[in-house]
Every structure is written in C-alpha cells, then in structure tokens.
Amino acid sequence: MRVLARVALTLAALLLLGSLSLPATARAGGTDIREQLEHIPGLTVVDEAKAPQGYRFFHLTFTQPADHRDPSAGTFQQRLTLLHRDTSRPMVMYTSGYAVSGKPARAEPTALVDGNQLSMEYRYFTPSIPAKPDWPKQLTIWQAAADQHEIIKAFKKVYAKNWITTGGSKGGMTATFHRRFFPDDVSGTVPYVAPNDVIDSIDSYKPFLAKVGGREYAQCRADLQRFQRESLQRRDELEGIMRQEAEKKHDTFGNIGSLDKAFETQVIDTYFGFWQYQDPKKECGTIPPKGAPAKDMYGFYEKVGSLLSYSDQELQQFVPYYYQAAYQLGSPEAYDDYLRDLLRYPGLDQPKNFLPKQTRPKRFDHSAMPDIDFWVRTQSQRMLYVYGSYDPWSAEPFDCGLGGAARDCHRYYVPGGNHGSSISQLPAAQRTKAESLVRAWAGVDTTARSAGQAPRIDPAFEVDELRAKHPGL
C-alpha cells in the first residue's frame, strides 16, 4: 500500500518516547497552563493525560471552519495534542498529514530545541471531519494550510517564543504547503522525506527503483522481482491463505473490486515497500527462495506489506490521503513492467481505484503542485529538507533551487537512508550544520545538546493506529 508516511510512523526515526528528566514548569506568568489554554478562543481541553517527567500532555480540540472561504459551510472540531514543556521555550508544530497520535512523543526538532510540541490531525481524518463534507472544496492543500495558520495564530497568545513546523512524508508536504501560503507564521520548517510530484505524468520513480541500492544490492533487486513473479504464478496458493485471513478479520474488497485485484496490487507494491522501510543489509537475505512454501511467502508479505492492505477495512482509514493523491498530490506510477505478462489488471494500481466510487474526484488539479514547487525553488526561506538515499519517495524531492542557500533553504540526504531518515543519521558535519540551523531558527543556543533522553528509534510508535508494515506508513 503506497500510502505516504505519517512520520509518526515513518518518523520511527524521528519521534522520541520514554522517560525524560527535565524540571517541570507547571505555571507561566502565575497562571496554570491549563487555565491559559482554556482561555484560547475555539479551543477545548478534552483532558490531561500522563506525560513524561518535566512535561504535561493535553488532548484538545479546536473549532475550524469547514471551508475557510465560506463561513456558511459550518465548522468542525479538529483534534490536537499538546506536549507542554514551558511557555518560555520554543514551540514545534508537528503534523503527520494523517490522524494525530494520542501519545506524548517528541519529534526530533522538539528534542533538539528542548521545546513544546503541538500536534495537529489533518482535516477529514476521523473524527476531524465536517458533518456535511464537501470533498472538492474542503479537502485541499490550501484548506489544510489555513487550518494550521489558524491554530498557530491562536496558540501564539500563550506560546510567544519562536515556532518551528515539522512533519514527515505527507506531514513534510503539509508543513511545506503551510509555509507556501503563510510564509511568515513561523521561524523555520523541517520537512522529512517529503515527496514532490510536480507534474504527475512525468515520473522519476521507475528509474530510481531500477537502480536503488546501486551495484551492492543488484542481486537483492533481482531476488525481489523473482519473488514477485513467482507470487503471481502461485496466486491460487497465496490467495487461499489470504482468503482465510480475510474471513477471520471479516475483511471485504468492494472498493478495489475483488480479493484477486487486492492481491495483485499488493504484489506490485511490495518492491516499492521493501526499499521504503526495510534495511537491505538485514532483509535482502530473508526474501523467500524459489519454491518456498506458500506460508513462508505469505509471511514475507506480512513483514513488508500485508496482502490485506487493500481490503475495504484497511483502506477506510486512508480515504482522505488517497483522495488528495488522486486530486492534487499525485502519486508514483506503478513499477511493474517486469510483471506485465503475469498481470490481470494492468493500470489498476493508482489512488482513485482505492476510493469508494462516490468519493473519487472528477478531475485532477494540475496547478497545485507546480505552484508549491515554484515557491520552494524561488521564494522559500529557512527550510531544511531531509531525505534518504534508498527511499523511493525521495526520487522526486523538493529542490531549494538556485540561491537556496542564500535564502537559508537546505536539503540533505542520509546515505543508505529509508523513509525513516532523520537529522541524527546524517554524516557528522551535515548533522552538526542541520542541528545548528534548527536551533538558530528556534532562537536557542545553537551548540547545546538536546535535553533529556538521547534520540532513538521507536518502531512501535503508533503501530496500532496505522500499521507500520504498510508501504508508505
């Protein structure tokens, strides 16, 4: 399932959980932070939950217009979470581009600046959806950017220090879109592994995937393709297991059309998904050999991307993403030329085919992404893009353009990095430079190390909310 990462998932390398030992600051200006939050217009404090030492953690909702251009369209409640450190510290606003996590985790920039963190659920992800949705008018990149703008404007009444925005994959795109439309809202932006399909019909993913990993992993690429072909040749065996598992879970396949179509689509996606999240040094050797038992082949799919990924039940939670991919964001062309003689449904693997028929957009907005791309190349300021050299989504990255350095726009690649790439994984000199940039934008000591527990990977983060095994998650 080529769903873009919620870097809450793909930021398995970016979000920090666990015990943090920092002095608690429960009051600012003599007023408890909860009292201050309750005075923000449109904000509701749902509850205060358990937090690491030195922090307070709140579940919130914020009243947003369903359509920022049409007040008569009503409002909806958008979910937020707040990891409060101290109002004297900077604020990092994080979005995955999907649902919001209910866990008190820090994104990498939050740890770097020892700051507060406000996390936003993207509109149209349940329950942050209007009662009377109007998909073409309301679910656009501009509407989501306006959501973020309104939240920042409201919270600056309490958190007056420098603001940084961040997010990974679709969240990195979201952070970029917000800055394009509201460039002066914050002091800097750190998008991780953010794809940039400027012109959807011009695709760089296929040549990237043909050579990903270079000469060192040529055999791995060949083994993956051989495994995919064998899977299609043995579809009756694998679909038999798939059908049993689907019946246990009561999964259906109405959107995509049939279990057979779901099977074929996931087989195609497995190559992309392998390079997106697996470590080739460890996992190339786990590709089942020719003639392996069907249960072993099925088990490999469960690790890389479940064969049930395209069931109605799995797709339901990603409908807003697939809608935007089919309407404005674009998506990679299926990498399946070497499978064509075995395919029954060529051309099926594209976002519109994963949506309920009544939700499929009637047209594609060809102007949306070229507009964003042009802004990043020519006008963006204080942007730091981080990509992974093995990550397929990095095949079409954002580019700071000529004069980018003068505008303080930067782009770095983690050697051998995947869709969980982070600043901490950069070569030493680049890491030092990137950390210094983030701290400078946040208005804090550019040489200090992050407080509390050191950054670490936590692959369990949000796994139960959006399955990390899905390619793109």
N, C-alpha and C positions, 0 to 999 in steps of 0.2 A: 504494500500500500504506500504509494509515493505521496504521503502527507508530509507537509513541511513540519520540521521540528517545532514543538513548543520547547524552547530551550529549557523550560522547566524539566523537560525530558532530555532534549538534546544537550541542554546545559547540565547534563550529568557531570560535565567537567567544569561547570561554572557556578553551581549553587552549593552553598555550604550549609550542612546541618550539624547539629551536635552541641556540645557544651561550649559556651563562650564565657569567658571570665572577664567581665568588664564592670566597672562601677555603675550601678543603676542610677538613673536620673528620672525620678517619677514626676518631678514638678518643674515647670518652667515659668519664670515670672510670678511665682507664688500660686499658680493655678495648676491643678492636676491636668495632665494631658487629655484625659478622657473628657473633662469639662470643656477644654478648649475645642476638642473635636465636635462635641455636641452643639457648639455654637456656630459651626460652619454651615451656611445655608445649603439645604438639599442633602446633607449628609446624615445618615442614621448609623449609630453604633449598634450593631446587632449583638455582639458580645465581645468579651475579652477572654482570650484563651491562654493556655500555658505557653510560656516563652522561655528561651534560654536565659540564664542569669545575665543581668545587665540590660535586658530588653523588656518591652511589653508588646503584646501581639493582639491586634484587633481585627475582627471581621466587620466589614462595613458595607453599606450600600449608598449609592449616590444617584440622585434623580437627574436623568438626562432626557433631553428632547428626543423623541423617536426620529425626528427629522430636524436637524439644526437650521434648515432653511424654511421650515413650515411649522410654526408653533401650534397650529390647529391639529397636527398629527398626534398630539398627546405626548406622554412621557413613559419611561420605563426605569426600573431600578437596576443599576449596574453594580455588580459585585466588585469589591476591593478588599485587599488586606493591607494592614499597616504593621510593619515591624519597627516599633519606636525605640530609638536609642536616646536621643537628646535633641531638643529644638535648636541647640547651638551647633549641631553637626549638619553636614550637607544632607540632601535628600537624593536618593536614587530611585527613579521611577522605572519599574520593570513590567514588561508585558511579554507573555509567551506568544501572543497573537491568537490564542485559543482560550480555554477556560482558565480560571485563576486557581492556584493551589491554596489549599487551606492549611498549609504547613509553614511554620516560622523559619524559612530558609533564606540565607543571604545569597544574592548574586555576586559574582566576582567583583564588579565595581564597588558594591556596597562594602565588601570586606576591605578593599583597597583604600577606601576613604573613611572607613570607620563611621559609616553613616546610618541614617534611617532608610527604610525601604518601603515604598508604596507600590503595590502590585495591582494591576488592572485586568479584569476579564474583558475580552474582546466582545463587542456587541454581536448579538444573535447567537452566542453560545449560551445554552441553558444554565441558569434562568435569566440571563441578562438580555432579554428579548422583548420587544413591544407586544402588547396584547393583540394588535392588528398589524402584523408585519407587512411591509411593502418592500420586498427584496430589492428591486432595481433602484429605488430611490434611497433606501435607508442603509443598505449593506454595501457601502462603497469605501474606498480608502480615505476619501475626504471626510466622510461622516465619522469614521473611527478616529481620525486625527483631531476632529473637533471635540470628540469625547475627551481625549487626552488633554487637550487645551483647557477645557472647562474644569477638569479635575485639578490640573496644575494651578490654575488661577485661583480656585477656591482654597486649596491647601497652602498656598503661599502666605495666607493670612496667619498661619501658625508656624510654618517652616519657611523662614525668610532667608536662610543661607542658600548657597549655590545648589542648583539642581542639575543632575545628570540623568539622561534617559538611556535605557539599555533593553536588550531582548535578543533572543537567538532565533535564527531561521525566519519563520513568519513574524516572530517578535522583533527580530532585527529589521525586517522590512517595515513593520509598523512604526518602529522608532524613527526610521528614515523618513517615512511618509509624513509623520507628525512634524519633523523639522522642516520639510519642504514647505508645508502650509503655514507653520507657525515657528519660523526660524529663531525668534527671539525669546521663546518661552523658557529655554534652559541654557546652561553654560556649555554643555557638550553632550555628545551622544556616542555610545559604544555599541554598534550592531555586530553581533556574532553570526557567522555563516549565513549571511542574508543573500538569497538568490535575487537575480535581477534579469528577468526575461523581458528585455527591452522591446524586441519585436518577436512575438511568439512564433511566427512562421520561420524565423531564422534561428536555427538550433545548434548550439555548440556542445550539447551533451553527448551526442553519439561519438564524435572524435575523441572526446575526453574519456569516455568509458572504454573505448577500444584500446587505449594505452595506459589506463590508470594503473599505478604501481610500477610502471616502467619495466625494463628488462628483468628486474629482480623477481617480478610476480607474473611474468608471462605464462608460466605453467599454471598458476592459480587461476588466471583468467580462462585458460583453456579448460581446466577442470570444471569450473563453474558452468561454462557453456555446454560441456559434455553432459553434466548433471542435469541441466535444464532440458536438453534434448531427450535424454533418457526418461525424464519425468513425463514428458508429453507422449512418449512412446508407450509408457506404462500407466497412462492416465486411469485406466479402469481399476488397477490395484490401489493407486493413491486416492482416487475418488471414493473407493469403497471405505477406506479409513476416514476420509473427510466426511462422508455422509453419516457414518456412525457418530463422529464427534459432533456434527451439526445437530443430529437428533437429540443427543444428550443435552445440548445447550439450547435447544428449540430455536436454532438459527434458520433463517429463511433467506432467499436470494431474489426477491422480487425486483429490486432496483436495477441490478445488473442483468437480470434476466434468467439465470439458471445457475445451479451449482457448477456445471461444466464451464460456464463463462467465468465464474469467480475463480475456479481452479486455474484456468489458462492465464488469466490476468495476473494472478499472484506468481505463477511460474515466471512470467516475463519480468516482473518487478524484482525478483529475488537477486538478480545480478546487481542492479542498482542498490538495493538494500544492503547487500553484503558489504559493498565498498563504503556505504554511508556510515555504518556503525561497527562493523567487525574489525578486529585487529588482524591484519593478514599474517603477521608473524606467528600468531597463535592459532588462527582459524582456517588458514588455507589447507592445513593437513587434516581438517575434520570433514571436508567435503566427502560424502559417501562415494566409495569406488564403484566402478561399473558392476552391475549385477547385485548391488547391495540389497538386503531385504527391504521391502516397501516400508516397514515400520521405521527403519533407520533413516530412510529418505524423508519420511514424514517428520521425524524428529528434527532433522536439519532445517526443514521449513519452519518448525515451531521456534527455532532459535533465531533465524534470520528474519522471518516474516510469516506469520501464520497463514495457512491455506484458507482459513476462515475470515481473513481480513476484509473480504468484500461481501460479507453477509450484511443483510439489512441492519442487523443489530450493531455490528461494528461500524458501519458507515454512518449511522444516525448521529453519532457524536461529532462527526466531521462535516456534516452537510454545509455549514457556513463557510468552511475552508474551500470545499470543492466548488461551491457557488462562486466564490471570488476568483478561484483559479480559472473557472470557465468564463468569467465575466470581465475581469480586469488584470489579474496577476499573470496569467499564462501558466504553462507547465511544460516539462520536458517531453519531447517526442519519445515514444516507446523505443527502447533499444532492443530490437527483435529481428533484425534482418537474417541472422543466422538460424532463426527458428521458423521462418516463414513457411517452409514446406510442411511443417507439422501443425500450423495454426488453423483453427476452425473459425476464428473470429478476428481476422486482421483489422486493425483500426479501432477496436473496442476500447483499448487502454488509454482513455482520456477522460478528464474530470466530469464533463457533462453526463457521461454514461453511468456515473456512480450516484447521481442525484435522483430523487423522486421526480417523475416526469413533470409534475405540476410546478416544480421548483427550477427546472432547467432554464437558464437565461436564453432570451430570444436572439441576442446578438453579443458580440464581443467588443469591448471598448478599446479600440486600438490606440487611443491617445493617452491612456492613463500612465502606463509605464514609461514611454518615451519622455513624457513630461518630468517624471521623477528622475530619470536617468540624466536628462539635460541639466536639471538643477544640481544634482550631485557633482557632475563634471565641471560646472561653471560657477556655481554660487555657494556651495556648501562650505560651512566653517565649523571647525572644532568637531570633526568626525573621526572616529577610529574604527576601521573595519578589520575584523579578524576572521580568517578563513583557514581551512585545512586542505593541504595539497592533494589528499586522496579522496576528499569529499566530493561526490558527484554534483552536489548543489553549488559547489564553487566553480563549476565550469562556466557559469555566467554570473560574475560578481559585479558589485558596484565598483566604479572607477572614479577616483578623485579628479582625473583629468589634468590637463596642463595647468600649472600653477597651483596644484592641490596643496603642496607643502606650504606655500605662502599663505594659503587660507586655513592652514592647520588642519588639513584633511589627510588622513593616512590610511594605508592598507597593508596588513601583514599576513603572511601565510605560515602556519605551523607545518614544518616538514613532516610528511607522513601522517598529518592530522586528518581526522574524520569530522563528522558533523557535531562532535562534542568538543571541538577545538577551543582553546582558551588562551588568554594572555600568559598564564602561568606556564604554558607549554612552548612558548616562543623561544628561540635562541636567546642566550643571556643578554646580549646587547639590545636586541629588539624588545625583550621583556622589560628591561630597565627603562628604555625610552617610553614604551607604552604605559607603564605604571606611572611614570613621571607626568605624562600628559594627562591622564585621568585625574591624578591628584591636583595638578595645577588648575584644571577646569573646575574642580570641586572647591578650590580655594583653601586647600590644606597643605601641610608640609609635604613637599614633593619627594623627600628622601626617606620618610618614615615607613616602616613596615606595617602591614595590616595588623590591627589589634586582634587579640583572641586567637582562636584555633587557626592553624595554617590552612590554606585552601586545599581541598581534597575532592576526589571524585566520589560521588554517592549515586550509583546507578539505580538505587531504589527510589529515588525522588520521584514522586507522582506516578510510579509504575501502575498503581491500582486505578488511577484516574484516567490515564491514557496510556495504553500498552506500549512500553518502550521497544518491544520486539517488532513493531510495525515499522517498515522502512519509512523514514520521514518523521518519525516521532522521537 
